[in-house]
Amino acid sequence: ATMKSIAAILALASTAAAFTPQTQPTSGTALSERLSSLDPSIGVTEPLGLYDPLGWLDPSKDPASGFATYHANFERRRAVERKHGRIAMAAVVGMLFHNADIEFPGYLSKELGIRFSDVPNGMNGLFSLPLAGLTQIVFAIGFVELAIWPASDYSGDYGTGYGRPFVPNVLEGDELKYKLDMEINQGRAAMMGIMGALVGEAVTGQTLAEQVASNNLGLFSTLFE
């Protein structure tokens, strides 16, 4: 089961790699100024190219064109896409850790005698939390959304840097474009990945780890035989 779990993680990693932006020549003029995270060219990479499945870049097809400008529509949708992608990436990592039975030590609620390890994997874990715990989560999310990283800031830059300690956290030119492309595309892959895991669990009644252990992976079952 351990080897199957490792194989599943590697398969997920290789799938996500398909969304990693390919290096493309970029005009020096376009990168002479600091690239905005709201630039429409962000995320336009091979193999998907321009990702606009509903055709909303055409104002005549955009359902919101009657009450907002194209620029306002794009800014908000790009900000929502980026934020949902970030949440989905964290969710996928958390799902993999939890399905591998890696949990925090100690108690989730000492009063109720609930340890972190008592919380089941998958969607059932949410419904096993005490009401007070769920309330804390909702309030924490609301506080972050309104006060710390406000949803009204469409840039997605909350001053936290790029996770590189002891060196300047400023990216420019090709490196900045590459990182912004990677974030958008990996976020898209993560959104599909976590949704696929949730749908798979709802259909089979098994968590990801249980599906891998029982080789109940539908079309992908032959990969782990």
Secondary structure, DSSP 4 states (H G I P E B T S, - for coil): -HHHHHHHHHHHHHHHHTTSPPP----TTTTSSPPPTT-TTTT-BTTTBS--TT-TTSGGG-TTTTTS-HHHHHHHHHHHHHHHHHHHHHHHHHHHHHHTT---SSEEETTTTEEGGGSPSSTHHHHTS-HHHHHHHHHHHHHIIIIIS-TT-TT---S-TTS-TTS-----HHHHHHHHHHHHHHHHHHHHHHHHHHHHHHHHS--HHHHHHTT--GGGGGGG-
